[in-house]
């Protein structure tokens, strides 16, 4: 994954969303006191929303380019006193404090190469969690129909209209491997002039290792965590066959 390219275009892709994820984490965070740790803070999309309701956060990200984008946005919104940013890898970060709430939004856990790395991240998070704390993360639901089709064709994701008449057209393309449970995805952005000419086209690669609900339970157990609940699509509804996003609530396994 080329984080330099993603840092430039990340906010364009998420500007087309309905902000369900940001609103969900805002509401959840109201149930927790003290500082929050966000893994994979990116350009600050979610951290800023939490800071706007008075939350204090530490955000880590392995991408210097993402951190730089986040710092500028945070400074512009005068939220620097609420958010501390660290350039650190989620596999091996070390902080001298523990948190009541750790969040891993935006499929970030799926950016790990394999199950071993996913467990390593969760173990590290558990180490930074208070005894009564919670880890909350969300991952896309691996829809069998989508995976089995696997036709590698581009599909329209969204269109963003700009004030000057230009527009961004966003596409996606998948390439699933069911043996390794990975997807070599491509996010495509085209900018179109107000007279319909293509101004540029950019391909952004992202590889994810997807997880089924039973996988989530297994890797949490291997990470000294227990799943207390799983919800669907940023709601309080249980996961079912219509789920697009799984939201996982986990806590430390209480020692006997």
N, C-alpha and C positions, 0 to 999 in steps of 0.2 A: 504494500500500500504506500503510495507516494504522498506522504503527509504534507509536503510543500504544496502540491497541487490541490489536495483536499482542503487545506486551510484557506486557499483563495476562493473556493467555490462552495464550501460547506454550507454557509448561511443562505446561499441561493437555493439550494435543494430544500433546506428546512423552512424557508420562507413560504413554500407552497403547502406546508402542512396546516392542519387545523389547530395546532398548539395543544392537542389533547395530552401529550406527554408532559409538557411543561406544567399545565394546569394540575395534572394528577400528582406530580411530585410536590407542587406547591401545597396542595391539600394534605398530602401525607405528612409533610414536614411539620405541619402545625401541631402534630401529636408528639413531637419530640423537642426536648429542651437541649440547650448547649449547642456546641459547634457540630456541623455536618461535614463529612468527608465525601467528596465526589471523585470517583475513579473515571478517568477519561473526560476531563472537563471540556476538552475541545476549545471552541471559540467562546465559551462561557454562556451558551444558550440557556441552559437550565440553571446554572449557578446564579446568573443575573436575576432570573425570575424569583428564586428563593430569597436572594438578598433584598429584593424589592418589597418583600413582606417582613423584613426585619431579621432574617436568618443570617448567621455567621457561618462561613464555609472555608474549608481548605479544599482546593481543587488541584489534582495532579494530572499531568499528561506527559507522554514521552516525546511529543512533537514541540520543538522550539517555535515553529511557525504558528501552530495552534495557540500556544501560550501568548505569543506576541499579539495575535488578533484579539484574544480574550482580554489582555491587559488594556489595550486601547479602548475596547467597548466598555470595560468596567470603569476606566478613568473618565470617559465621556459621560457616563451615567452617575458619576460621583459616588461610586460604591466601593472604592478601594479599601475603606475601613472595614467592610464586611467580608471581603473575599481575599484570601491569600492563595497565590498560585505557585506551584512547584513543578519544575521540569523533572519528572521522575517516571520510572517504568512501573506499571502495575504489577509486574512479576516479582519485583524485589525492593519496592520502596520501604523506607524505614522512617517512621515518625515517632517522636517522643511523647505521644499522647494517644488516648483511646477515645472512641466516639460512640455516642448512643445511636447514631444513624449513619450508615455508609450506603451510598447509592452508586449503582453502576448502570446508567441509562444507555439508551440508543444502541442496543446490541453490542456494546463494547466488549463484553465477555466473549462474544463470538469471534472477535478478532484474533484470539489465541489460535496457534497453529494446530493444537491437538488437545486431547483430554488432559494430558499431563500438565500442560500450561494452564488450562482452565482451573484445575485443582490447585495449582500453585498460587494463582491469583486469589482464589477464595480462601485458601489457608492464610495468606498474608492479610487479607481483610479481617478474617476471624481473629488474628493476632492483635489487630488494632480496634477490636470491638469490645465495649464494656460487657459485663456479665449479663446485663439486662437489655443490651442493645439489639438492633435489627440491621440486617443487610437486605436491601431491596434492589433488585435488578430486573430489567426487561429484555426479552429476546423474541425474535420473530418465531411464529409457529411454523414448522416445516410441513406445509401442506402437501400431502401425497400426490394429489392431482398435478400440482405445479411441478413437483420434482420429477414425476414420471413422464410428463410431457417433454420437459427438458429440450425444447427445440432450438434453443440458442437464438431465437428470433428477438429482435428489438420490440419492446412494448412501450406504449406511451404512458408516462408517469404523471406528468402535469404540464400546464402552460402558465407562465407568469407574464402578465402584461405590464409593461413599464409606462410611465407617464408620457414619455416622448413618442409613444407609438410603437417602439420596438418591443420584442418579447423574447423570453427564454422558453425553449421547448425542452423538456426533460424526458429522457428515455431510460429504460433499464434493459439489461440483458443478463440471463442466468446461464450457468454451466455447472449443473449439479453432478457430484460424484457420490453415489450412494454407499460405496465401499468405505470411503474415508469420512462420510458425512460432511462434505465441504461444498461450497459454492464459489466458483470463480466468477464473481459478478462484475458487471461493468455498468457504471452510471454515466450517461451521455448527456451533455448539455450543448444545445445549439442556440446561438443568438441570431434572431431574424430582424432585419431592418423593417421600418414602417412601410416600405414598398415591396416587401416579401423576399428580399435577397438574403442569402445566408452570409452572415458576417464572420462567424467562426463556428467550429465544432470541436468539442473537447471530450476525450474519453478518460474516465477516472476508474481505475481498477480497485476492487476491494474483495478480499477473500475472507470468507467466514466459515467457521466450523459450527454447524447448527446442532441444536439439542432438542430431543423429544422430552416430554414431561418426566418420563422414567429416567432419562439420562440426568436431568437436573437433580432429581432426588439422590441419585447415586453419587454424583460428584460433590454434592453438598455433604453427604455422609462421610465421604473420604476427606473432607476439609474441616472436620469437627463442627459441622453445622447440621441443623435439621430444618427442613422446609415446614414452616407453620401453615402456609397457605399459598395457593396459586390462583391468580385472577386473570380475567381475559380483557384485553382491549381497553385498558385504563378505566375499568369499572370495578364494581364489587361482585360481578357475576363470576361463577366458576368457569374454568376452562372446559370447552367442549369442541365438537368437530368444526364449529364455525369460527373458532378463534384465529385471530391474525397476530396478536401480540400476547405473550405470556408475561405476567408480572409476578415475580417470585418474592415471597417474604420468608426470610430465614433468620435463625438465631443460633447461638452457640449451644452445642450439646452439653447439658448439665452433667458434670461429673458425678458419679455415684459416691 
